[in-house]
Amino acid sequence: MAKILVVDDEVNIRRMIRKFAEFEGYEVFEAVDGMDAVEKCESMSYDCIIMDIMMPEMNGFELTQALRKYSDIPILILSAKSQDNDKILGLNLGADDYIAKPFNPVE
């Protein structure tokens, strides 16, 4: 079973992603911010990370940079920051895709 790490400081977003991903057969783990995600990635490997940008401690841009130093894990940014320059920055830092909030859960 593929493992997904969902990184978002909003519990409702994490719960919604968990619900849809588990329905599709994924095993879902959660992190509340970038620092929490780094710790979890050091102790377990994941098949994909879905992350927000605006989080306390370490934001999603910083987390992407940190992960890309040692991992090529697929990263999907899911963020309310929907300006083109934010999307371009996220992709240039190594994210594989960028979806703006609000989003359709089916997407």
C-alpha positions in Angstrom: 0.0 0.0 0.0 1.4 3.4 -1.0 2.1 5.8 1.8 1.2 9.5 1.6 2.4 12.2 4.0 -0.1 15.1 4.3 1.5 18.3 5.7 -0.8 21.1 6.6 -1.4 23.1 9.8 -5.2 23.0 9.1 -6.7 19.9 10.6 -9.8 20.0 8.4 -7.6 19.9 5.3 -5.6 17.0 6.6 -8.8 15.1 7.5 -10.4 15.7 4.0 -7.3 14.6 2.2 -7.0 11.5 4.4 -10.7 10.6 3.8 -10.3 10.7 0.0 -6.8 9.1 -0.1 -7.8 6.2 2.2 -10.9 5.6 0.1 -8.6 5.2 -2.9 -6.5 2.7 -0.9 -3.6 4.8 0.3 -2.1 4.7 3.8 -2.1 8.3 5.1 0.2 9.9 7.7 0.0 13.5 8.9 2.4 16.3 9.9 1.3 19.6 11.3 4.1 21.7 9.8 7.4 21.5 7.9 9.5 20.6 10.9 7.2 17.8 11.9 7.4 16.6 8.3 11.2 16.5 8.2 11.2 14.4 11.4 8.7 12.0 9.9 10.6 11.7 6.7 13.8 10.9 8.6 12.1 8.0 10.3 9.9 6.6 7.5 9.8 6.7 3.7 6.7 7.9 1.8 5.6 7.5 -1.7 4.2 11.0 -2.0 3.9 14.2 0.0 1.0 16.6 -0.2 1.8 19.9 1.5 0.6 23.4 2.2 2.9 26.4 1.8 1.8 28.7 4.7 2.7 26.8 7.9 4.4 27.7 11.1 8.0 26.7 12.0 9.0 25.7 8.4 6.9 26.7 5.4 6.3 24.5 2.4 8.9 26.2 0.2 11.5 25.6 2.9 10.3 22.0 3.3 10.6 21.4 -0.4 14.2 22.7 -0.4 15.1 20.6 2.6 13.6 17.4 1.1 15.2 17.9 -2.3 18.7 17.9 -0.6 18.3 14.1 -0.1 15.1 12.9 -1.8 13.3 12.8 -5.1 9.9 11.9 -3.5 7.0 13.3 -5.5 5.8 16.6 -3.9 2.3 18.1 -4.5 1.9 21.6 -3.2 -1.7 22.4 -2.2 -1.9 26.1 -1.2 -4.1 29.2 -1.0 -1.1 31.1 -2.5 -2.4 31.0 -6.1 -0.3 33.7 -7.7 1.7 32.6 -10.7 5.0 33.6 -9.0 4.2 31.3 -6.1 3.5 28.4 -8.4 6.6 29.0 -10.4 8.7 29.3 -7.2 7.3 26.0 -5.8 7.9 24.2 -9.0 11.4 25.7 -9.4 12.3 24.5 -5.9 11.4 21.0 -6.8 7.7 20.4 -6.4 6.2 18.1 -9.0 2.8 19.8 -9.1 1.0 22.8 -7.6 -2.8 23.0 -6.9 -4.4 26.2 -5.6 -7.0 26.1 -2.8 -9.9 26.0 -2.8 -9.7 22.8 -4.8 -12.0 20.0 -5.8 -11.2 16.9 -3.7 -11.7 14.7 -6.7 -8.9 16.6 -8.4 
